[in-house]
């Protein structure tokens, strides 16, 4: 057995502490293994009359319940691990055969562009005039990611645009050409750090164009509508006041590997259990991870503020 197999077994057997059913069953079964103290006291008082919780098979029943609980926990954990999605670079997820119009092209481009934006924001140089954080001087990670992630992503973006140029509306041809020039100039800069590519910066407006196109294109997606209806029905029957569907699922529902929702609790004591059950049921139903941002009933203002910051959203 190699180390990776050992890690997989540990993950499988590791108990899930949010799994209340497992612990409830074990807690109920343990007293059956040994006669509780209060039963002994009652039997002493009663003398010849002896009582038990169930009977002479108390211990066997206790063992059986514990085995059932552990099997349940193991199956539960297996299902969670079974539907974990591998974290692959955005450029490796392209499905060229699905591109038949501009909306589909944008849905392939957006995850890659967002991947680049995330890397640049968190690792890239932050000497921009609008940057208020501490100046990032150690660019070792950025320099590595430029070659390992940005360049492959850029090549994928350039290929998608060039192979589907006839699908791009005339009013957007110029800005897409600017993106191609930026990609080529950036590639030259990576090969030769002395090359100045400041005259060919990333055209910022293109992100908004692609995002808006993706959202309009995804509105009638059957999978998205199914997810929205299912979530709406589930939260109405739980301890949730209201909620919104947000994130990438609204932009490219066929390619999204997870879904994000923000919820306002109605009953703070019960909502956490409801959310855990919702996340598990969602994973089984749609083979996707569900990320939940939960606000308790006392933080209504913070909830509204969070929702307002997400321009693209759907009510549940």
DASUL-V639950 format. One line per field, one symbol per residue. phi: phi as a letter, one per 30 degrees, with the letter a starting at -180 (. if undefined). burial: # if it has 9 or more other ideal C-beta (glycine too) atoms within 8 Angstrom, else .. A space follows every 10 residues. Layout:
phi = ???
burial = ???
This chain:
phi = .ddddddddd dddddcdddd deddddddde eddbddeddd ddddddiddc bbdbldcedd dddddddddd dedddedddd ddcdcdccee ddcdbeddcb adddddddde eddddddddd dcbddccedd dcddddcdcd dedddeddbd dddddddddd dddbddddee dceddddddd dddddddddd dbeddccddb dddddddddd ddddddddec dddddddddd deddddcccc daabcbiddd cbddcdcabb bbbcdcbddc dddddddddd dddddchbdc cccccdddcd dddddddddc dcabdc
burial = .....#.#.. ##...#..#. .##.##.### ###.....## .##..#.... .#.....##. ######.### .###.##### #.#.....## #.##....#. .######### #######.## ..##...... .....#..#. .#..###.## ########.# #..#..##.. .##.##.### ########## ....#.#..# ..#..##.## #.###.##.. #..##.##.# ##.##..#.# .######### ###.##.### #####..... #..####### ###....### #####.#..# ..#..##..# ..#..#
